[in-house]
Amino acid sequence: MTIRGDASLDMVAGILIRPATPQDVPDIVAIWGELAVHHAMLDPSFAPSERWQAEYRQFIRNLLGRDDAMAVVAVDGGHLVGYAVGRISVLPGFFERRRRGYIHDVVTEEAFRRRGVGRRLTEALLAWMREAGVLTVELTVAVRNEEAIAFWERLGFATYMHHMKRDLQ
């Protein structure tokens, strides 16, 4: 699947997967807000800032059009119901596999979960990364988010590192 340009359109069961546009940003921000609330319930360190809307809006706008980033959306009847964001980074030369993909977010509205939409959004990101020569894709998932952990495991992701934190309050 080519994800940039007209050839990137992918429609199954009436849900279109396509590259995000600047016009999609308000809907992406709204869906991220739902994710932020969910994550904050899992761990207070995920609590969004007072300026989260403006900050996330700018984060997404900055990614659109970059060669090392991709945002795709799922659209059902003209309504944006999910999105995914990924990036490609190049590690220092002392790593054999230097080109790494990183999945930032894959989120769908509650009513569209367990219907294959998240899988299709992820597959679009993975296809883009594969075409860019990426061999390894990473992501982080909240340790208490059992539903998300199961989702990623079904897609073939496995734990290979523990990401730890310590509050210094």
C-alpha positions, 0 to 999 in steps of 0.5 A, a space after each residue: 500500500 502506498 500511503 502518500 498520494 491518491 493511490 493510498 486510499 484504502 476502503 473496506 466496509 465503508 471505512 476509508 483509511 487515508 493520509 491526514 490533512 490539515 483539515 483533519 487536525 481538529 478531529 484528531 485533537 478531539 480523539 486524542 483528548 479521549 485517549 488522554 483522559 483514559 491514560 490519566 486514569 491509568 497513571 496520573 503522570 499522563 494527565 494532559 496540561 492545561 494547554 494540551 489542545 493547542 500543544 497537540 494541535 501544533 504537534 500534529 500540524 508539525 508532522 504533516 508533510 514531513 518525510 520522516 512522519 506519517 499521520 493517517 485517518 479512518 473516515 466513516 461516512 465523512 466522519 473521522 473515527 480514528 487516526 494513527 501517527 508514526 515517525 522514522 528516526 535514524 539511530 547512531 552508526 553503532 547500531 546495525 539497524 539504524 532506521 527505526 519506526 516509532 508508532 506514537 498513537 493509534 486511536 479510534 472512537 469507542 464505537 469503532 473499536 474491535 472492528 479492525 479499524 485500529 489494525 488497518 491504521 497500523 497496517 498503513 503506518 507499517 506499510 509506509 515504514 517498510 517502503 522507507 526501509 525500516 526493519 524495526 518498529 517500536 512503540 510504548 504502551 501503558 503497563 496498565 492498559 491491558 486492552 492495548 497490550 493485547 491489541 499490540 501483541 495480536 499485531 505481532 509486537 513483543 516486549 523487548 525493553 522495559 521503559 521505567 520512570 521515577 518521580 522526583 517530587 
